[in-house]
Amino acid sequence: MTTAPTRTRRTSDDLIQAEAPVLAHNYHPLPVVIARAEGVWVEDVEGRRYLDMLAGYSALNFGHRHPALIEAAHRQLDQLTLTSRAFHHNRLAAFAEDLAELTGQDMVLPMNTGAEAVESGIKVARKWAYDVKGVPADRATVVVASGNFHGRTTTIISFSDDEEARAGFGPYTPGFRTVPYNDLAALEAAIDDTTAAVLIEPIQGEAGVLIPDDGYLAGVRELTTRTGCLFIADEIQSGLGRTGTTLAVDHENVVPDVVLLGKALGGGIVPVSAVAARRDVMSVLGPGQHGSTFGGNPLAAAVGSAVVDLLATGEFQSRAAELGKVLHAGLADLLGHGVTDFRTRGLWAGVDIDPALGTGRTISEHLMDQGILVKDTHGSTIRLAPPLTITEDELTTALATLKRVLHKLS
Ligand SMILES: *Cc1c(COP(=O)(O)O)cnc(C)c1O
């Protein structure tokens, strides 16, 4: 007879092995088992510390367990956590007001995950196309960009061109047209009388932090206005301080018709997402036409409001802009020394590693061994997106570690 497996004091290796038979294999995490975290630092089961240079794909823009956010969550946990939208609750008005003001929009539709915000944005755009623009029933189209990442639902993967994300999950939702990213002429050619919206990421994060040419976002704004369709900006990863401004579209002083937010909006505590839009657009939704049991719940609203409060001072945006210069300079120093190309905006970088030195995955493993957590995107590209609370010393240390790792491999 075998003894029952003990559930106490399991090592990282034990825990990793225990996942395999019981957990869906839809991820391939680095072999680190995190048990606690504070600020930019995480600690594994054995007490090893790592600098978190991924920050939950920007869901942790304010670091792990930011005191103001934890306090807001604790306070709300002691009062009210869930009502459903069948009733009003006392946190929702302030959250919607705060977020509308922060994004320069009129109205807010609270949801939970990023993918839900994208789905909701598409639904609003389609309804607007039929009710306002006069597109014949079921003919509305949405123009998207190649290399996009907008989430994992069946509709969203229908317009992905990443075969790994898409293959095997058909039949696919119709009504989407794909054009090359950063190509205004192709975009203009794809827009016609059926076009409800253009949906793009102002910077393509998953694609490797691809930054469009100056003028592209302003061009999308001009084009969508001129042709009478909506501009939906997916700021789920690029928004809320990451790029040195509140939204990535702020770099070109562009105001989209619809802004999608998620990730950092939940403060690293709970999933919070939202669609923020112009009044005449959001007003196409009536009671019963869209909803979510958890969307805008009191805990989410309290944390979301606290996130907006943090951003209201501009302090995080400035930090991202200032430290972004350090990040850029550090990477420029590595060009030709293991780094073949890189792109940064604010505290966000896509770094192409010389494939001769390894894949993005193996580089990430080497960095992990040196106490730095990053994530590869495609091929030999790694992404750096530390919490915006990182100090200059910590950032410099991370860059020095990357330099050392690349030097050892070459
Ligand atoms: C992460 C992400 C999403 C999806 O968010 P989930 O919360 O994972 O559903 C959508 N768009 C962009 C740009 C993202 O980075």
The ligand as an ORCA input file, in Angstrom:
! r2SCAN-3c Opt
* xyz 0 1
  C      -3.924     40.078    -23.095
  C      -4.588     40.755    -24.245
  C      -5.931     40.498    -24.574
  C      -6.743     39.445    -23.888
  O      -6.855     39.625    -22.500
  P      -7.280     38.405    -21.556
  O      -7.507     39.057    -20.229
  O      -6.142     37.439    -21.538
  O      -8.515     37.821    -22.144
  C      -6.491     41.230    -25.603
  N      -5.782     42.140    -26.285
  C      -4.484     42.405    -25.999
  C      -3.752     43.445    -26.784
  C      -3.839     41.717    -24.984
  O      -2.555     41.950    -24.719
*
